[in-house]
Amino acid sequence: MKDKIFELIKKEEDRQRDTLMMIPSENYTYPEVRQAVGSVLMQKYAEGQPKKRYYQGNGIVDEIEELCEERVLKVFKLNSEKWSANVQAYSGSPANLAVYNALLSPGDKIMAMYLPDGGHLSHGWQMPDKKITFVSKIFDVSFYHVDPKTKVFDYDKIEKQALIFKPKILISGGTAYPSEIDHKKMAQIAKKVGAYYLADIAHEAGLVAGGANKSPFPYADVVTMTTHKTLRGPRGAIIICRKEYEEAIDSSVFPGLQGGPHLHSIAGIAVALEKAMTPGFKKYASQVVKNARYLAKIFADSGLDVVSGGTEKHLVLVDLTKSKANGAVVAYAHEIAGIVINKNTTPFDPMTPFYPSGIRFGTPAITARGMKEKEMKTITGWMLKIIDYISPYKLPGNKEARNTFMKAFKEKIKKDELLLGIAEEVKNFCQKFPVPVK
Ligand code: DSN
């Protein structure tokens, strides 16, 4: 009998084909990447670095890892005498942890983007009264904030804060900040206070590779990124550092934090990097941003509060605090209608991350299917209709009542004719844009 897991994989394949994947951190990878990741490479151990292994039988995988490292430097146009790549970290959070472990000592100071302003958990997220992350338990963390009016960073304020806090590492990057980061300015601030500058470009890696967003090179001391978002590779991570930190970073990843590298993922990353050097990828990256800008414009023109007024990247953040139903309600209704987006906190959000005031959506995956501005117009038509349709469903202010409300809302809405009708239209629409699957 066939293992149920394969039935479920098939169902997931159908879901990914028949719905609009608009979570900005998700993407369709290439069939060749999946071929590499599903290969015999997963059967090999190779602790250590290429040609300096603690295992035998590594001649071939050494070539694979070296090729992957070479491609990293080529994609980001870096000189191998000045920069070094490590492709072994299992994902973005472990990559960041490896950087802290390499460059900091317990008790050192980290200054990073505030999570509700678009930062990331792995940069040391903590609440005023509670250390949430392990990083916050080890290091002294301070967050910088967006300007309350513009919702973008004020670099003069960041500089003032850094001069007082004196971090050992200054970090930029996150998950829901729609504007580009001024890496030159951030590096200048870091230099002024004697800090390292870490640019975490997990979300933008593919946009930087494709020339659609500004590069953090040569400004940052270390750059981390995941490989499965805009870069369209498998799940994994890359750490690029100035040559002088190479040894510290490599030994921090292994044996500091990890065991054997996932060679199958490394091969998949190498395949994606080769694709990222093609003219087609450049066009793709540029179209991702064009599509997101267009979505943001239609939302803003319709009167909704688009955070920071638009986007310069692949994602759009909409604050529904003043206007319509809560982000959790809106995101769930979209899911029923075949449009998969995030509920998301927004800057100065009075709500909790479970019931946040905003929604986050993006264009990497739908652009990978070949959708352009014309299609963005169709999609926003559905999205605005859904937001308007469910606006009467107000989440109760009372915390206890919220869960009961949400349960009843989900029960009711999953049979809703209008939403299911949109889901059918979305499915037909999706058929015209095949997913990159063999
Ligand atoms: N979970 C990722 C995102 O959705 O942005 C970040 O790690």
Residues whose N, C-alpha, C, O or C-beta is under 5 A from the ligand:
A	BS01	DSN	S25 T175
